[in-house]
Amino acid sequence: MKISDLSPADRETVLWETIGHLQALIRIESVNPPGNEIGVARYLHDVLQKAGIDAQLLEPAPGRGAVIARIKGTGAKGALLLLAHMDVVGVEREKWRQHPFSGEIADGYLYGRGAIDDKGMLATNLQAMLLLQRAIDATGTRPDRDLVFLATSDEEAGGKFGIRWVLEHHREDVAAEFALNEGGRVRMRGGRNVYAAVQCAEKVPYNVIVTARGPGGHAATPHDRNAIVRLAHALSRIASHQEPLQLSDITREFFSSVSAVWPEEDLREAMADVASGDEKRVARGAAILRLSPSLDATLRNGISPTLISGGIRTNVIPTEAAATLNIRALPGESIDDVIRRLQGVVDDPSVEFRVRSSGTPAPASPLTSEAYAAIRSALARVDAEVVAVPFLSTGATDSAALRNAGIACYGLLPFPLTEDDEARMHGHDERVGVNALAFGLWLTCAIVEELS
């Protein structure tokens, strides 16, 4: 049974079943830290088991969870893995219009922390598994590849108790040829779906500590070697610094494709310029895209000061002050080269840089694979006007670990989002439109069908 065989009434029933699962998942609080994802894991495991799907409930650490389920195919082709994470970021409840853990529906939107990051995908992945199992039960026909469901913990805090643990302890249980995960976007603009950015690569995150030092003393006797002042000067220069423009094949193809469908003329021309290969046009286009932080971030390394510390008393000049830079480096870019440029910009021997933590570089997933072609075909089935484009994401996801494990992973958060909705993802009043949820459900199912 294909989704195209479902009657309108059946599709409505399946959608509301999916909404019910998403509401239940949102109501189980799994804010990381501490995570406590085991409650979400138990819910998913119970639903899968009741549907007759072989599922494992795992506990990487007390209170942390993982769920692995597999629907067996004929084995003619390698498996497809559907991945989503169960943990969510924290909330400031008093700043939410709706309760962040209610899953309430209002004005056509389902509200709640995790509605799009990433319990929405958990719900649609779960429903895709349920529909496939029902089709097998009804027809006795199995797909030509296994479908694997994976729900992880700890994605929002590095994956020690999530994807990294799963790959270390249960690598064979999640063996797959392809994987579908978060990371890409279906972008809405001007009231219509414009393009689907399929994440094929991602930036590498680093946390770098910038420390300024100077002589201490009594605050009643100011001097120009104050460590806090030196740090402030350093951060001011870093904020004014622009990393060099770098275009990968993926980024060039992204701007070339999006320029054909982008509604605003100025950005459309700037994207075409950036993709042109002509040095002067590239520089001109990049200058315009600089005004759009999300687009500019795909063109160069990103540097954001995120934490600052220094001082012990109000009347003491400290000998040391420090700040954390969250640096997102383009694939293939050396963090040592980035730091050398920053040292030159700061030009102060009393300021030092130290890498505190590093992400893991990963190869890009190919644009010539059966999975990428299937995503394009599935999009054409669900909305023929949506253009599929390859995408280098500025954020880090679990996909990097899968790519390093030899699984070609493609990121596509399947719900059409406006920029306003996307901005709510780690902010207040996170929500997913009911129509967007339906789009994401049918898109996920269509991708499964195309690959099966």
GUTI-505371 format. One line per 5 residues: number of its first residue (from 1); for each residue x, y, z of N, C-alpha, C. Coordinates in steps of 0.2 Angstrom, whole numbers, plus 5000, padded with zeros to 4 digits. Example, Ala and Ser with C-alpha at 12.3 -4.5 7.8 and 13.67 -1.06 7.14 Angstrom:
<recs>
1	5066,4972,5039,5062,4978,5039,5066,4984,5039; 5064,4989,5035,5068,4995,5036,5064,5000,5039 $
</recs>
This chain:
<recs>
1	5004,4994,5000,5000,5000,5000,5004,5006,5000; 5003,5011,4995,5007,5017,4995,5002,5023,4998; 5006,5028,5000,5002,5034,5003,4997,5036,4997; 4999,5036,4991,4994,5038,4986,4988,5034,4986; 4988,5028,4989,4982,5023,4989,4977,5025,4994 $
6	4980,5029,4999,4975,5031,5005,4970,5036,5003; 4964,5035,5005,4958,5039,5004,4959,5046,5008; 4956,5051,5006,4957,5057,5010,4955,5056,5017; 4950,5052,5018,4948,5050,5025,4953,5047,5029; 4957,5042,5026,4962,5038,5029,4968,5043,5030 $
11	4969,5047,5025,4975,5052,5026,4974,5056,5032; 4968,5059,5033,4966,5063,5039,4967,5059,5045; 4965,5053,5045,4965,5048,5051,4973,5047,5053; 4977,5046,5048,4984,5045,5049,4987,5051,5052; 4985,5057,5049,4988,5063,5051,4986,5065,5059 $
16	4980,5063,5061,4978,5065,5068,4982,5059,5072; 4983,5054,5070,4987,5049,5074,4994,5051,5075; 4997,5054,5070,5003,5057,5070,5003,5063,5075; 4998,5067,5075,4998,5073,5079,4997,5070,5086; 4993,5065,5088,4993,5062,5094,5000,5060,5097 $
21	5004,5057,5093,5010,5054,5095,5015,5060,5096; 5014,5065,5092,5019,5071,5094,5017,5075,5100; 5010,5075,5101,5008,5078,5108,5010,5074,5114; 5010,5068,5113,5012,5064,5119,5020,5064,5120; 5024,5065,5114,5031,5066,5115,5033,5072,5118 $
26	5029,5078,5116,5031,5084,5119,5029,5084,5126; 5024,5081,5128,5022,5081,5135,5026,5077,5140; 5031,5073,5137,5036,5070,5141,5042,5074,5141; 5043,5078,5147,5049,5083,5147,5056,5079,5146; 5060,5082,5141,5066,5078,5141,5071,5084,5139 $
31	5071,5089,5143,5076,5095,5142,5083,5092,5144; 5088,5094,5140,5095,5092,5141,5099,5098,5142; 5103,5099,5147,5103,5094,5153,5097,5094,5157; 5095,5089,5161,5099,5082,5161,5097,5077,5156; 5092,5079,5152,5089,5074,5147,5084,5070,5149 $
36	5085,5065,5153,5080,5061,5155,5075,5058,5150; 5078,5056,5144,5075,5054,5138,5071,5047,5139; 5073,5044,5144,5070,5037,5145,5063,5037,5144; 5059,5042,5147,5052,5042,5146,5050,5042,5139; 5053,5046,5135,5051,5046,5128,5053,5040,5124 $
41	5059,5037,5126,5061,5031,5123,5056,5025,5125; 5053,5025,5131,5048,5020,5133,5042,5021,5129; 5040,5027,5128,5034,5028,5124,5035,5025,5117; 5040,5027,5114,5041,5025,5107,5042,5017,5106; 5046,5014,5111,5047,5007,5111,5040,5003,5112 $
46	5036,5006,5116,5029,5003,5117,5025,5003,5111; 5025,5009,5107,5021,5010,5101,5023,5005,5096; 5030,5004,5095,5033,5000,5090,5031,4993,5092; 5032,4991,5098,5031,4984,5100,5024,4982,5099; 5019,4986,5100,5012,4985,5100,5010,4984,5092 $
51	5014,4987,5088,5013,4987,5081,5016,4980,5078; 5019,4977,5082,5023,4971,5079,5029,4972,5076; 5033,4977,5078,5039,4979,5075,5044,4978,5080; 5050,4974,5078,5055,4972,5083,5059,4978,5085; 5059,4980,5091,5062,4986,5094,5066,4984,5100 $
56	5071,4988,5101,5076,4988,5107,5075,4994,5111; 5074,4993,5118,5074,4999,5122,5081,4999,5126; 5085,5004,5125,5092,5004,5128,5093,5010,5133; 5097,5009,5137,5098,5014,5142,5106,5016,5143; 5109,5020,5139,5116,5022,5139,5118,5024,5145 $
61	5114,5027,5149,5116,5029,5156,5109,5030,5160; 5110,5030,5167,5103,5031,5170,5099,5037,5168; 5093,5036,5166,5089,5041,5164,5089,5043,5156; 5095,5040,5153,5095,5042,5146,5093,5036,5142; 5090,5037,5136,5087,5031,5132,5089,5031,5125 $
66	5088,5026,5122,5089,5025,5114,5084,5019,5112; 5081,5020,5106,5077,5015,5104,5079,5014,5097; 5080,5007,5095,5082,5005,5089,5077,5000,5087; 5074,5001,5081,5069,4996,5078,5070,4995,5071; 5069,4989,5068,5070,4987,5061,5065,4983,5058 $
71	5062,4985,5053,5058,4981,5049,5062,4978,5043; 5062,4971,5043,5066,4968,5038,5063,4968,5031; 5067,4969,5026,5065,4969,5019,5068,4963,5016; 5068,4962,5010,5071,4956,5007,5079,4956,5007; 5082,4962,5008,5089,4962,5008,5092,4963,5002 $
76	5088,4964,4997,5091,4966,4990,5095,4972,4990; 5093,4977,4994,5097,4983,4995,5099,4985,5002; 5104,4989,5003,5106,4991,5009,5100,4995,5013; 5100,4995,5020,5095,4998,5024,5095,5005,5023; 5089,5008,5025,5087,5015,5026,5086,5016,5033 $
81	5090,5021,5036,5089,5023,5043,5086,5030,5044; 5080,5030,5048,5077,5036,5050,5079,5038,5057; 5082,5043,5057,5085,5046,5064,5082,5052,5066; 5081,5052,5073,5079,5059,5076,5081,5058,5083; 5081,5064,5087,5083,5064,5094,5078,5066,5098 $
86	5078,5063,5104,5073,5064,5109,5074,5070,5114; 5080,5072,5115,5081,5078,5120,5079,5084,5116; 5078,5089,5121,5076,5096,5118,5080,5101,5123; 5080,5107,5120,5084,5112,5124,5079,5115,5129; 5081,5119,5134,5077,5122,5139,5073,5127,5137 $
91	5068,5129,5142,5063,5135,5140,5063,5140,5146; 5061,5146,5144,5059,5151,5149,5051,5151,5149; 5048,5147,5154,5041,5146,5153,5037,5153,5153; 5039,5157,5157,5035,5164,5158,5035,5168,5151; 5040,5166,5147,5040,5170,5140,5036,5166,5135 $
96	5033,5160,5136,5029,5157,5131,5022,5159,5132; 5019,5160,5126,5012,5161,5126,5008,5155,5127; 5010,5149,5125,5007,5143,5126,5012,5139,5131; 5009,5134,5135,5013,5130,5139,5018,5126,5135; 5025,5126,5136,5030,5123,5132,5029,5115,5132 $
101	5026,5112,5136,5025,5105,5136,5018,5103,5136; 5014,5106,5133,5007,5105,5132,5005,5101,5126; 5009,5103,5121,5007,5101,5114,5000,5103,5112; 4998,5109,5114,4992,5112,5112,4992,5115,5105; 4986,5114,5102,4985,5116,5095,4981,5123,5096 $
106	4983,5128,5092,4980,5135,5092,4981,5138,5086; 4976,5141,5082,4977,5144,5076,4981,5140,5071; 4979,5134,5071,4982,5130,5065,4990,5127,5067; 4992,5129,5073,4999,5127,5075,4999,5122,5081; 5003,5117,5081,5004,5113,5087,5011,5116,5090 $
111	5010,5118,5097,5015,5122,5101,5018,5117,5105; 5025,5118,5107,5028,5114,5112,5035,5114,5110; 5039,5113,5115,5047,5112,5115,5048,5106,5111; 5051,5106,5106,5053,5100,5102,5048,5099,5096; 5043,5103,5095,5038,5102,5090,5042,5102,5083 $
116	5047,5106,5082,5051,5105,5076,5058,5102,5077; 5061,5103,5083,5068,5101,5085,5067,5097,5091; 5066,5090,5091,5066,5086,5085,5061,5081,5085; 5056,5082,5090,5051,5077,5091,5046,5077,5085; 5045,5082,5081,5041,5082,5075,5044,5077,5071 $
121	5050,5076,5070,5053,5071,5065,5052,5064,5069; 5053,5064,5075,5052,5057,5079,5045,5055,5077; 5040,5059,5077,5033,5057,5076,5032,5055,5069; 5035,5059,5064,5034,5057,5057,5038,5050,5055; 5044,5050,5058,5047,5044,5057,5044,5038,5060 $
126	5041,5039,5066,5037,5033,5069,5031,5031,5065; 5028,5036,5062,5022,5035,5058,5024,5031,5052; 5029,5033,5049,5032,5030,5043,5033,5022,5044; 5036,5021,5050,5037,5014,5052,5030,5010,5053; 5025,5013,5056,5019,5010,5057,5015,5009,5051 $
131	5016,5014,5046,5012,5013,5040,5015,5007,5035; 5022,5007,5036,5025,5001,5032,5024,4995,5035; 5024,4994,5041,5022,4988,5044,5015,4986,5043; 5010,4991,5043,5003,4989,5041,5003,4987,5034; 5006,4990,5029,5006,4988,5022,5009,4980,5022 $
136	5014,4979,5025,5017,4972,5025,5012,4967,5028; 5009,4969,5034,5003,4964,5036,4998,4963,5032; 4996,4969,5028,4990,4968,5023,4992,4964,5017; 4998,4965,5014,4999,4962,5008,5004,4956,5008; 5008,4956,5014,5013,4950,5014,5019,4952,5010 $
141	5019,4958,5007,5025,4960,5003,5030,4964,5007; 5036,4962,5006,5041,4966,5010,5045,4971,5005; 5048,4976,5008,5052,4981,5003,5058,4977,5002; 5062,4980,4997,5068,4977,4995,5074,4980,5000; 5073,4984,5005,5078,4985,5010,5075,4986,5016 $
146	5079,4985,5022,5076,4986,5029,5075,4993,5030; 5070,4994,5034,5069,5001,5037,5071,5001,5044; 5076,5005,5046,5078,5006,5053,5076,5012,5056; 5073,5012,5062,5071,5018,5066,5076,5019,5072; 5079,5025,5073,5083,5026,5078,5081,5032,5081 $
151	5080,5032,5088,5079,5038,5092,5085,5039,5097; 5088,5044,5097,5094,5045,5102,5093,5050,5107; 5097,5050,5112,5097,5055,5117,5103,5060,5116; 5104,5065,5119,5110,5069,5120,5112,5073,5114; 5108,5074,5109,5110,5077,5103,5112,5085,5104 $
156	5108,5088,5109,5109,5095,5110,5115,5096,5115; 5118,5091,5117,5124,5092,5121,5130,5088,5119; 5131,5086,5113,5137,5083,5110,5136,5076,5108; 5131,5072,5111,5130,5065,5109,5134,5060,5112; 5137,5061,5118,5140,5056,5122,5136,5051,5124 $
161	5130,5052,5126,5125,5047,5128,5120,5046,5122; 5122,5048,5116,5117,5047,5110,5120,5044,5105; 5121,5047,5099,5123,5044,5093,5130,5041,5094; 5135,5044,5098,5141,5041,5099,5141,5035,5103; 5137,5034,5108,5136,5028,5112,5133,5023,5107 $
166	5128,5024,5103,5125,5019,5099,5130,5016,5094; 5134,5021,5091,5139,5018,5086,5144,5014,5089; 5146,5016,5096,5151,5012,5099,5148,5005,5101; 5142,5005,5104,5139,4999,5107,5135,4995,5103; 5131,4998,5098,5126,4995,5094,5127,4996,5086 $
171	5133,4996,5084,5135,4998,5077,5131,4994,5072; 5131,4987,5073,5128,4983,5068,5120,4983,5068; 5117,4985,5074,5110,4986,5074,5107,4992,5070; 5112,4997,5069,5110,5003,5065,5113,5003,5058; 5116,4997,5056,5119,4997,5050,5114,4998,5044 $
176	5117,5003,5040,5112,5005,5034,5117,5008,5029; 5114,5009,5023,5117,5012,5017,5116,5019,5017; 5110,5021,5019,5108,5028,5019,5104,5030,5025; 5104,5036,5027,5101,5039,5033,5097,5045,5031; 5092,5046,5034,5088,5053,5034,5088,5056,5041 $
181	5090,5062,5042,5090,5065,5048,5088,5072,5047; 5088,5076,5053,5087,5083,5053,5093,5087,5049; 5092,5093,5049,5098,5097,5046,5097,5102,5040; 5092,5099,5036,5090,5103,5030,5084,5107,5032; 5081,5110,5027,5075,5114,5028,5070,5114,5022 $
186	5064,5114,5023,5059,5116,5017,5057,5123,5019; 5060,5128,5014,5059,5135,5016,5053,5138,5012; 5049,5141,5017,5043,5145,5014,5045,5152,5013; 5042,5155,5008,5044,5162,5007,5038,5165,5003; 5035,5170,5005,5029,5173,5002,5023,5169,5001 $
191	5022,5165,5007,5016,5161,5007,5017,5154,5003; 5022,5153,5000,5023,5146,4996,5029,5143,4998; 5029,5136,4997,5036,5132,4998,5040,5134,4992; 5046,5136,4993,5051,5138,4988,5056,5133,4986; 5059,5130,4991,5065,5125,4990,5065,5121,4996 $
196	5068,5115,4995,5070,5110,5000,5078,5110,5000; 5081,5112,5006,5088,5112,5006,5090,5105,5010; 5093,5101,5006,5095,5094,5008,5102,5094,5011; 5103,5094,5017,5110,5094,5020,5114,5088,5018; 5119,5090,5015,5124,5085,5013,5131,5085,5016 $
201	5132,5091,5020,5138,5092,5023,5136,5097,5029; 5141,5098,5034,5140,5103,5039,5146,5106,5041; 5146,5111,5044,5151,5115,5047,5154,5111,5053; 5160,5112,5055,5163,5108,5061,5163,5113,5067; 5160,5112,5073,5160,5116,5078,5167,5116,5083 $
206	5169,5122,5085,5175,5122,5090,5173,5127,5095; 5175,5126,5101,5175,5131,5106,5182,5133,5108; 5183,5139,5107,5190,5142,5108,5190,5147,5113; 5194,5146,5118,5195,5151,5124,5200,5157,5122; 5197,5163,5123,5202,5169,5122,5203,5172,5129 $
211	5210,5172,5131,5211,5174,5137,5216,5180,5137; 5214,5185,5140,5218,5191,5141,5221,5192,5148; 5227,5194,5148,5231,5194,5155,5234,5201,5156; 5235,5203,5162,5238,5210,5163,5239,5210,5171; 5243,5215,5173,5244,5216,5180,5238,5217,5184 $
216	5237,5215,5190,5232,5216,5195,5233,5223,5198; 5229,5224,5203,5229,5230,5207,5223,5232,5210; 5223,5238,5213,5217,5241,5217,5213,5245,5211; 5207,5244,5211,5202,5247,5206,5203,5255,5207; 5205,5257,5213,5206,5264,5213,5211,5267,5209 $
221	5216,5263,5207,5221,5265,5203,5221,5262,5196; 5217,5265,5191,5216,5262,5184,5223,5262,5181; 5223,5257,5176,5229,5257,5171,5227,5254,5165; 5231,5255,5160,5229,5253,5153,5230,5246,5151; 5233,5242,5156,5234,5235,5155,5229,5231,5158 $
226	5224,5233,5160,5218,5230,5163,5216,5224,5159; 5216,5218,5161,5214,5212,5158,5207,5212,5154; 5203,5215,5158,5196,5215,5155,5196,5220,5149; 5199,5226,5150,5199,5230,5144,5203,5227,5138; 5208,5224,5140,5212,5220,5134,5207,5215,5131 $
231	5203,5212,5135,5199,5207,5132,5193,5210,5128; 5191,5216,5130,5186,5220,5127,5188,5222,5120; 5195,5224,5120,5198,5227,5114,5198,5221,5109; 5200,5215,5111,5201,5209,5107,5195,5207,5104; 5189,5207,5108,5183,5205,5106,5180,5210,5101 $
236	5181,5216,5102,5179,5221,5097,5182,5220,5090; 5189,5219,5090,5192,5217,5084,5190,5211,5081; 5189,5206,5085,5186,5199,5082,5179,5201,5079; 5175,5205,5082,5168,5206,5080,5168,5210,5073; 5174,5213,5072,5174,5217,5065,5178,5213,5060 $
241	5180,5207,5062,5184,5203,5057,5179,5199,5053; 5181,5198,5046,5177,5194,5042,5181,5189,5039; 5179,5182,5040,5183,5177,5038,5183,5177,5030; 5188,5174,5027,5188,5174,5020,5182,5170,5017; 5180,5172,5011,5175,5169,5007,5177,5162,5004 $
246	5173,5157,5005,5175,5150,5002,5169,5147,5000; 5169,5145,4994,5164,5141,4990,5165,5134,4989; 5161,5130,4992,5162,5122,4990,5157,5121,4984; 5158,5115,4981,5154,5113,4976,5146,5113,4978; 5145,5111,4984,5138,5110,4987,5136,5117,4988 $
251	5139,5122,4990,5137,5129,4991,5136,5132,4985; 5140,5131,4980,5139,5134,4973,5133,5132,4970; 5132,5125,4971,5126,5122,4968,5119,5125,4971; 5120,5126,4978,5114,5128,4982,5112,5135,4979; 5117,5140,4979,5115,5146,4977,5113,5147,4969 $
256	5116,5143,4965,5114,5142,4958,5107,5140,4958; 5105,5135,4961,5098,5132,4961,5093,5137,4964; 5094,5140,4970,5090,5144,4974,5089,5151,4970; 5094,5153,4967,5093,5159,4963,5088,5159,4958; 5086,5153,4955,5081,5152,4950,5074,5153,4953 $
261	5073,5152,4959,5066,5152,4962,5065,5157,4968; 5071,5161,4970,5070,5166,4976,5066,5172,4973; 5061,5174,4977,5056,5179,4975,5059,5186,4975; 5063,5188,4980,5066,5195,4980,5072,5195,4975; 5071,5201,4971,5076,5201,4965,5083,5203,4967 $
266	5084,5207,4973,5091,5208,4975,5094,5202,4977; 5091,5198,4981,5095,5192,4984,5095,5187,4978; 5090,5187,4974,5091,5182,4968,5097,5183,4964; 5098,5190,4962,5104,5191,4958,5110,5190,4962; 5110,5192,4969,5116,5191,4973,5118,5183,4973 $
271	5113,5179,4973,5114,5172,4973,5117,5169,4967; 5114,5172,4961,5117,5170,4955,5124,5173,4954; 5126,5178,4957,5133,5181,4956,5137,5177,4960; 5135,5175,4966,5140,5170,4970,5141,5164,4967; 5136,5161,4963,5137,5155,4960,5141,5155,4953 $
276	5142,5161,4951,5144,5162,4944,5151,5160,4942; 5155,5160,4947,5162,5158,4946,5167,5164,4944; 5163,5170,4942,5167,5176,4940,5169,5180,4947; 5175,5181,4947,5178,5184,4954,5174,5190,4956; 5173,5195,4951,5170,5201,4953,5163,5200,4955 $
281	5159,5196,4951,5152,5195,4953,5152,5191,4959; 5156,5187,4961,5156,5183,4967,5157,5188,4973; 5161,5192,4972,5163,5197,4978,5157,5202,4978; 5154,5204,4973,5148,5208,4973,5142,5205,4976; 5141,5199,4974,5135,5195,4977,5136,5193,4984 $
286	5142,5192,4986,5144,5190,4993,5143,5196,4998; 5144,5202,4995,5143,5208,4999,5136,5209,5001; 5131,5208,4996,5124,5208,4997,5122,5203,5002; 5124,5197,5001,5122,5191,5005,5124,5192,5012; 5130,5196,5013,5132,5198,5020,5127,5201,5024 $
291	5122,5204,5021,5116,5207,5025,5111,5202,5027; 5112,5195,5025,5108,5190,5027,5112,5185,5031; 5112,5185,5038,5117,5181,5042,5116,5174,5040; 5110,5171,5039,5110,5164,5038,5113,5162,5032; 5112,5166,5027,5115,5165,5020,5123,5166,5020 $
296	5125,5171,5023,5132,5173,5024,5136,5168,5028; 5133,5165,5032,5136,5159,5036,5138,5153,5032; 5135,5152,5027,5136,5146,5023,5143,5148,5018; 5145,5154,5018,5150,5156,5014,5157,5157,5017; 5157,5157,5024,5163,5158,5027,5163,5155,5034 $
301	5169,5154,5037,5169,5152,5044,5165,5157,5049; 5161,5154,5054,5157,5159,5058,5161,5159,5065; 5161,5165,5068,5164,5166,5074,5159,5170,5079; 5157,5167,5084,5152,5170,5089,5155,5170,5096; 5156,5176,5099,5157,5176,5107,5151,5173,5110 $
306	5152,5169,5115,5146,5166,5118,5146,5166,5126; 5152,5166,5129,5153,5166,5136,5158,5171,5138; 5158,5174,5144,5163,5179,5146,5164,5178,5153; 5170,5179,5156,5171,5178,5163,5177,5182,5165; 5178,5185,5171,5184,5188,5173,5182,5192,5180 $
311	5187,5193,5184,5186,5197,5190,5184,5193,5196; 5186,5195,5202,5185,5192,5208,5181,5196,5213; 5183,5203,5213,5180,5208,5217,5178,5214,5213; 5174,5218,5216,5172,5224,5213,5178,5229,5213; 5182,5229,5218,5187,5234,5219,5194,5231,5218 $
316	5194,5225,5214,5201,5222,5212,5201,5222,5204; 5207,5225,5202,5208,5224,5194,5211,5217,5193; 5207,5213,5189,5209,5206,5189,5215,5205,5184; 5219,5199,5185,5225,5198,5181,5223,5194,5175; 5217,5192,5175,5215,5188,5169,5207,5188,5167 $
321	5205,5188,5161,5198,5188,5159,5198,5184,5153; 5192,5181,5152,5192,5176,5146,5185,5176,5143; 5185,5174,5137,5179,5173,5133,5179,5167,5129; 5173,5164,5128,5173,5158,5123,5170,5160,5117; 5174,5158,5111,5172,5159,5105,5169,5152,5102 $
326	5163,5153,5100,5160,5147,5096,5161,5148,5089; 5166,5144,5086,5168,5144,5079,5165,5138,5075; 5162,5140,5070,5159,5135,5065,5163,5135,5059; 5168,5130,5058,5172,5130,5052,5169,5126,5046; 5171,5129,5040,5169,5126,5034,5173,5119,5034 $
331	5169,5114,5031,5173,5108,5030,5180,5109,5026; 5185,5105,5029,5192,5106,5026,5196,5112,5029; 5192,5116,5033,5196,5122,5035,5199,5120,5042; 5206,5122,5043,5210,5121,5049,5208,5126,5054; 5207,5124,5060,5205,5128,5066,5212,5132,5067 $
336	5218,5129,5066,5224,5133,5067,5225,5139,5063; 5222,5138,5057,5223,5144,5052,5218,5149,5054; 5212,5147,5057,5207,5152,5059,5210,5156,5065; 5213,5152,5070,5216,5156,5075,5222,5160,5074; 5226,5158,5069,5232,5162,5066,5229,5169,5064 $
341	5223,5169,5060,5221,5175,5057,5218,5179,5063; 5215,5176,5068,5212,5180,5074,5218,5183,5078; 5223,5179,5079,5229,5182,5082,5232,5188,5078; 5232,5188,5072,5234,5194,5068,5229,5200,5069; 5223,5198,5069,5218,5204,5070,5218,5207,5077 $
346	5219,5203,5082,5219,5206,5089,5226,5209,5090; 5231,5206,5087,5238,5209,5088,5240,5212,5095; 5239,5207,5099,5241,5209,5106,5244,5202,5110; 5250,5202,5111,5254,5196,5114,5251,5194,5121; 5247,5199,5124,5245,5197,5131,5238,5193,5130 $
351	5236,5192,5124,5229,5188,5123,5231,5182,5119; 5229,5176,5122,5230,5170,5119,5224,5166,5117; 5225,5161,5113,5219,5157,5110,5220,5150,5112; 5215,5146,5114,5216,5139,5116,5210,5136,5114; 5211,5130,5110,5205,5126,5108,5203,5122,5114 $
356	5197,5123,5116,5194,5119,5122,5191,5113,5120; 5187,5113,5114,5183,5107,5112,5183,5107,5104; 5183,5102,5101,5182,5101,5094,5177,5096,5091; 5174,5098,5086,5169,5094,5083,5173,5089,5079; 5170,5084,5075,5173,5079,5071,5171,5081,5064 $
361	5176,5082,5060,5175,5083,5052,5172,5077,5049; 5168,5078,5044,5165,5072,5041,5165,5073,5034; 5165,5068,5030,5165,5069,5022,5158,5071,5020; 5157,5074,5015,5150,5075,5012,5147,5069,5009; 5140,5069,5010,5136,5064,5007,5135,5065,4999 $
366	5136,5060,4995,5136,5062,4988,5129,5064,4985; 5130,5068,4980,5124,5071,4976,5122,5066,4971; 5126,5061,4970,5124,5056,4964,5121,5050,4967; 5119,5049,4973,5117,5043,4976,5110,5042,4975; 5108,5036,4976,5101,5034,4975,5096,5037,4980 $
371	5099,5039,4986,5095,5042,4991,5094,5049,4989; 5099,5053,4987,5097,5060,4985,5092,5060,4979; 5093,5056,4974,5088,5055,4969,5081,5054,4971; 5081,5049,4976,5074,5048,4979,5071,5054,4983; 5075,5058,4986,5072,5063,4990,5070,5068,4985 $
376	5073,5069,4979,5071,5074,4974,5064,5071,4971; 5064,5065,4970,5057,5062,4967,5052,5062,4972; 5053,5061,4978,5048,5062,4983,5045,5069,4984; 5050,5074,4984,5048,5081,4984,5043,5082,4978; 5045,5080,4972,5041,5081,4966,5034,5078,4967 $
381	5033,5073,4971,5027,5069,4972,5022,5073,4976; 5026,5076,4982,5022,5080,4987,5020,5087,4985; 5025,5090,4982,5024,5097,4979,5029,5098,4973; 5026,5098,4967,5030,5098,4961,5034,5105,4960; 5032,5110,4964,5035,5117,4963,5041,5117,4968 $
386	5042,5113,4973,5048,5114,4977,5054,5111,4974; 5059,5115,4974,5066,5113,4971,5070,5110,4976; 5073,5104,4975,5078,5101,4980,5085,5104,4978; 5088,5106,4983,5095,5109,4982,5099,5106,4988; 5106,5105,4986,5110,5103,4991,5112,5108,4996 $
391	5114,5107,5002,5115,5112,5007,5120,5110,5012; 5124,5115,5013,5129,5115,5019,5126,5118,5025; 5125,5114,5030,5122,5117,5036,5127,5120,5040; 5125,5126,5043,5130,5129,5048,5129,5126,5055; 5124,5123,5057,5124,5119,5063,5126,5112,5063 $
396	5128,5109,5069,5130,5103,5069,5125,5098,5071; 5125,5092,5068,5120,5087,5069,5123,5080,5070; 5119,5075,5072,5121,5068,5072,5124,5065,5066; 5122,5069,5060,5124,5066,5053,5131,5065,5053; 5135,5070,5056,5142,5069,5055,5145,5062,5057 $
401	5142,5060,5063,5145,5054,5066,5143,5048,5061; 5137,5048,5058,5135,5043,5054,5139,5043,5047; 5141,5049,5045,5145,5049,5039,5152,5046,5040; 5154,5048,5046,5161,5045,5048,5160,5037,5049; 5154,5035,5050,5153,5028,5051,5152,5024,5044 $
406	5152,5028,5039,5151,5025,5032,5144,5025,5030; 5140,5029,5033,5133,5029,5031,5131,5036,5027; 5129,5036,5021,5128,5042,5018,5121,5045,5021; 5122,5051,5024,5117,5054,5028,5114,5060,5025; 5108,5061,5024,5105,5067,5021,5100,5070,5026 $
411	5101,5077,5027,5097,5080,5032,5091,5084,5029; 5085,5083,5031,5080,5087,5029,5074,5087,5034; 5074,5092,5038,5068,5093,5042,5062,5094,5038; 5057,5090,5037,5053,5090,5032,5047,5094,5032; 5047,5099,5037,5041,5103,5038,5042,5110,5035 $
416	5038,5112,5030,5039,5119,5028,5039,5124,5033; 5044,5129,5033,5045,5134,5039,5046,5140,5036; 5043,5145,5039,5044,5152,5038,5051,5154,5042; 5054,5159,5040,5060,5161,5045,5057,5163,5052; 5051,5165,5053,5049,5166,5059,5048,5160,5063 $
421	5045,5155,5060,5044,5148,5063,5051,5145,5065; 5056,5146,5060,5062,5143,5061,5066,5146,5067; 5065,5153,5068,5068,5156,5073,5066,5154,5080; 5060,5151,5080,5057,5149,5087,5060,5142,5089; 5064,5139,5085,5066,5132,5086,5070,5132,5093 $
426	5074,5136,5095,5077,5136,5101,5075,5142,5105; 5070,5145,5103,5067,5151,5106,5060,5150,5110; 5056,5155,5110,5050,5154,5113,5044,5152,5108; 5039,5149,5111,5033,5147,5107,5035,5143,5101; 5040,5138,5102,5041,5134,5096,5035,5130,5094 $
431	5034,5130,5087,5028,5127,5085,5029,5124,5078; 5024,5120,5076,5024,5117,5069,5017,5118,5066; 5016,5120,5060,5009,5121,5058,5006,5114,5056; 5000,5113,5058,4997,5106,5056,4998,5105,5049; 4997,5109,5044,4998,5108,5037,5005,5106,5036 $
436	5010,5110,5039,5017,5108,5038,5019,5101,5041; 5015,5099,5046,5016,5092,5049,5014,5087,5044; 5008,5089,5041,5006,5084,5036,5010,5083,5030; 5013,5089,5028,5018,5089,5022,5024,5085,5024; 5026,5086,5030,5032,5082,5032,5031,5075,5033 $
441	5025,5073,5035,5023,5066,5036,5023,5062,5029; 5019,5066,5024,5019,5063,5017,5026,5063,5014; 5030,5068,5015,5036,5068,5012,5041,5062,5015; 5041,5061,5021,5044,5056,5024,5042,5049,5021; 5036,5048,5021,5033,5042,5018,5035,5041,5011 $
446	5035,5046,5007,5036,5046,5000,5044,5044,4999; 5048,5047,5003,5055,5045,5003,5056,5038,5004; 5053,5035,5009,5053,5028,5011,5051,5024,5005; 5045,5026,5002,5043,5022,4996,5048,5023,4990; 5050,5028,4989,5055,5029,4983,5061,5025,4984 $
451	5063,5024,4990,5069,5020,4992,5068,5012,4993; 5061,5011,4993,5059,5004,4995,5056,5000,4989 $
</recs>
